[in-house]
Amino acid sequence: MQYIPSSGPFIPIAKLIVVFPALAYQLFFEDHTAAAVVELEKNVTRTIRATLRTIDSPPPAAFLKSPDSYLSGWNDVDIVRNN
């Protein structure tokens, strides 16, 4: 298999979140990997329900937009449900 390089320069995620704020959680995974694992494993059911959404049950607007937490967009939601 032959390697095909990207067509342009590498742009760090930190620079892209200005334009794509829903990529901010990637900084949390990159910069605080151990904390991300703890957060995701704390309540696996909640993590899965927060992540797997449908158009009929969308996530809160703040979901994925924190560089300090994956699930903080759900802080004001008592129970994460898939309707």
Secondary structure, DSSP 8 states (H G I E B T S, - for coil): ------SS----HHHHTTT-GGGHHHHHHHH-HHHHHHHHHHTHHHHHHHHS-BTTB---TTTT--TT-SSGGGTT-SS----
